[in-house]
């Protein structure tokens, strides 16, 4: 969990920088992330007043992804903006979490704000649907599986479709 101690947040404005273990985000294997290469770096501007705490800042982490074309692993930095409103002394009905995205309701007796869910959500938005090691990646040969970024292969990749033969004779 990525937690912030409420006792360390003074009234008014303040700034904190945190380094947290990426494992604290509890991101599953189906996320597309092969490995975390750095801790999660958080920089937050905090404003505390009258039962509310506003957290604004950034979160970043280095990750390893698998290229969708050549299957090689490559490293990339995920960055996300954070804008979180924490409402102190209030609990959602039936123990449910806050009803709005980016809003955390904190019970009156709580000492910590857990922002793991918000950080996880914002960082996961930055994971590409089709990660590429480079825009120029040529991928793998569909016949022999050779990495076309490293060498050309001699495979015949064009297929002949006999259904068009009659029309091709008209040329």
QUILIN-V258331 format. One record per pair of residues at least 12 apart in sequence whose C-alpha atoms are under 8 Angstrom apart, sorted by sequence separation. I is the first residue (numbers start at 1). GAP is how many residues later the second one is. D is the distance in Angstrom with one decimal. If there is no record, write none. Layout:
i-><I:I>
gap-><GAP:GAP>
d-><D:D>
This chain:
i-><44:45:63:64:137:141:143:44:62:63:92:143:22:43:44:62:63:91:141:143:42:43:62:63:90:91:142:22:42:43:61:62:87:89:90:91:102:21:22:42:60:61:85:86:87:88:89:90:2:21:22:41:42:60:61:84:85:86:87:88:89:90:20:21:40:41:60:83:84:85:86:87:88:89:19:20:40:41:59:60:84:86:88:89:19:20:40:58:59:2:18:19:20:39:58:59:1:2:18:19:38:39:58:59:1:17:18:37:38:57:58:17:18:36:37:38:56:57:16:17:36:37:56:57:16:17:36:37:55:56:86:15:16:35:36:55:56:15:16:34:35:54:55:15:16:33:34:35:54:55:14:15:33:34:54:55:13:14:33:34:53:54:13:14:32:33:52:53:12:13:32:52:53:84:12:13:52:53:11:12:51:52:82:9:11:12:51:82:10:11:51:9:22:34:80:82:81:80:80:79:78:80:79:78:78:74:59:73:72:68:60:67:68:69:59:67:68:66:67:65:66:67:66:70:69:70:71:69:70:69:70:68:69:70:25:24:25:27:31:25:33:25:32:7:6:5:6:5:6:4:5:3:4:3:4:3:4:2:3:1:2:3:1:2:1>
gap-><12:12:12:12:12:12:12:13:13:13:13:13:14:14:14:14:14:14:14:14:15:15:15:15:15:15:15:16:16:16:16:16:16:16:16:16:16:17:17:17:17:17:17:17:17:17:17:17:18:18:18:18:18:18:18:18:18:18:18:18:18:18:19:19:19:19:19:19:19:19:19:19:19:19:20:20:20:20:20:20:20:20:20:20:21:21:21:21:21:22:22:22:22:22:22:22:23:23:23:23:23:23:23:23:24:24:24:24:24:24:24:25:25:25:25:25:25:25:26:26:26:26:26:26:27:27:27:27:27:27:27:28:28:28:28:28:28:29:29:29:29:29:29:30:30:30:30:30:30:30:31:31:31:31:31:31:32:32:32:32:32:32:33:33:33:33:33:33:34:34:34:34:34:34:35:35:35:35:36:36:36:36:36:37:37:37:37:37:38:38:38:39:39:39:39:40:41:42:43:44:45:46:47:48:49:59:60:60:61:62:63:63:63:63:64:64:64:65:65:66:66:66:67:67:68:68:68:69:69:70:70:71:71:77:91:92:92:93:93:94:94:95:95:104:105:106:106:107:107:108:108:109:109:110:110:111:111:112:112:113:113:113:114:114:115>
d-><5.5:5.9:5.7:6.4:6.5:7.6:6.6:4.3:6.9:5.6:6.9:7.9:6.6:5.4:6.6:5.7:6.2:5.7:7.9:7.1:7.4:5.4:4.3:7.2:5.7:6.4:7.5:7.3:5.8:6.6:5.7:6.2:7.4:7.5:5.8:5.5:6.6:7.9:5.3:4.5:6.9:5.4:6.2:5.8:6.2:6.3:5.7:5.2:6.8:4.8:5.5:5.5:6.7:5.5:6.8:4.8:4.8:4.7:4.9:4.9:4.6:6.7:5.4:6.1:6.6:5.2:4.4:6.6:5.9:6.2:5.8:6.0:6.4:3.8:5.9:5.1:5.6:6.4:5.8:6.3:7.4:6.8:6.3:7.6:5.6:6.6:4.8:7.0:5.3:6.4:8.0:4.7:7.9:6.2:5.6:6.5:4.8:7.4:5.9:6.3:5.9:7.7:4.5:7.1:6.4:7.4:5.0:7.5:5.3:5.8:5.5:5.5:6.6:7.4:5.1:7.3:7.6:5.1:8.0:4.5:6.2:5.2:5.4:6.8:6.0:6.4:4.4:6.8:7.2:4.6:8.0:7.5:5.4:5.7:6.3:5.8:6.5:5.7:6.7:7.4:5.1:7.4:5.0:4.5:7.7:6.7:5.3:7.3:5.8:6.4:5.9:5.8:6.2:5.3:4.7:7.9:7.2:5.1:5.2:6.8:6.0:6.2:5.6:6.5:6.7:7.7:7.1:4.9:8.0:4.4:7.6:5.6:6.6:7.8:5.4:6.5:4.7:7.7:7.3:5.1:6.1:5.8:7.7:7.8:5.0:6.3:5.0:7.3:6.9:6.0:7.2:7.3:7.7:8.0:8.0:7.2:7.1:5.7:5.5:6.5:6.4:7.1:7.0:6.0:7.1:5.9:7.0:7.6:7.6:5.8:7.6:7.7:5.6:6.8:7.5:5.3:5.8:6.8:4.6:6.9:7.7:5.4:7.9:7.2:6.9:7.2:7.8:7.0:4.1:4.2:5.4:8.0:6.6:6.3:5.7:7.3:7.3:7.3:7.6:7.6:7.9:5.8:7.5:7.0:5.4:6.0:5.3:4.6:6.8:5.4:6.6:5.9:5.1:5.3:6.6:4.4:7.8:5.7:6.2:6.5:5.7:7.3:7.6:4.9:5.5>
